Amino acid sequence: MKINHGKLDALLGKILDAHKTGEVSRNEAIGAIAHVVAAVEKGNETEVHSWLNNEGTYERWLKMIKSQ
C-alpha cells in the first residue's frame, strides 16, 4: 500500500490540533491515530483511503467524540 505522507501529515495535524484546542482528549486523539496506524499495518486500504482522502471521515469521528 502506498501512503501519501502529505495527506497523512495533514490528518495527524488535524487530530493533534483538535486535542490542543480541547475538542478531544489526549486518549481520544491517541485512539484515532492508533486506528489509522492499525489500518495501515493490516493493509486495510479502504479505511486508510477514507481517513486520508475523505474529509467526512474525520468530521464524523469528531462529531461522534463530541456527542459522547
C-alpha positions in Angstrom: 0.0 0.0 0.0 1.3 3.4 -1.0 0.7 6.1 1.6 0.5 9.8 0.7 2.6 11.2 3.5 1.4 14.8 2.9 -2.2 13.7 3.5 -1.1 11.6 6.5 0.7 14.6 8.0 -2.4 16.8 7.4 -4.6 14.2 9.1 -2.3 13.8 12.1 -2.1 17.6 12.4 -5.8 17.9 12.5 -6.1 15.3 15.2 -3.4 16.9 17.3 -4.9 20.3 16.8 -8.2 19.0 18.0 -6.5 17.9 21.1 -4.6 21.1 21.5 -7.8 23.2 21.4 -9.5 20.9 23.8 -12.0 19.5 21.3 -10.9 16.0 22.1 -9.0 14.4 25.0 -5.4 13.1 24.8 -6.8 9.5 24.8 -9.3 10.2 22.1 -6.5 11.7 19.9 -4.3 8.7 20.6 -7.2 6.3 19.7 -7.8 7.9 16.3 -4.1 7.9 15.5 -3.8 4.3 16.6 -6.8 3.4 14.5 -5.2 4.8 11.3 -1.8 3.2 12.1 -3.5 -0.2 12.7 -5.4 0.1 9.4 -2.1 0.7 7.6 -0.4 -2.2 9.4 -3.3 -4.5 8.5 -3.3 -3.4 4.8 -6.8 -2.0 5.1 -6.6 0.3 2.1 -10.3 1.2 2.2 -10.0 2.5 5.8 -6.8 4.3 5.2 -8.1 5.9 2.0 -11.2 7.0 3.8 -9.2 8.8 6.6 -6.7 10.4 4.2 -9.0 11.3 1.3 -12.5 11.8 2.7 -12.9 14.9 4.9 -16.2 13.4 6.1 -14.4 10.6 7.9 -12.6 13.0 10.2 -15.7 15.1 10.7 -17.8 12.1 11.6 -15.2 11.0 14.1 -15.0 14.4 15.7 -18.8 14.7 15.8 -19.0 11.2 17.4 -16.4 12.2 20.1 -18.2 15.5 20.9 -21.5 13.7 21.3 -20.2 11.3 24.0 
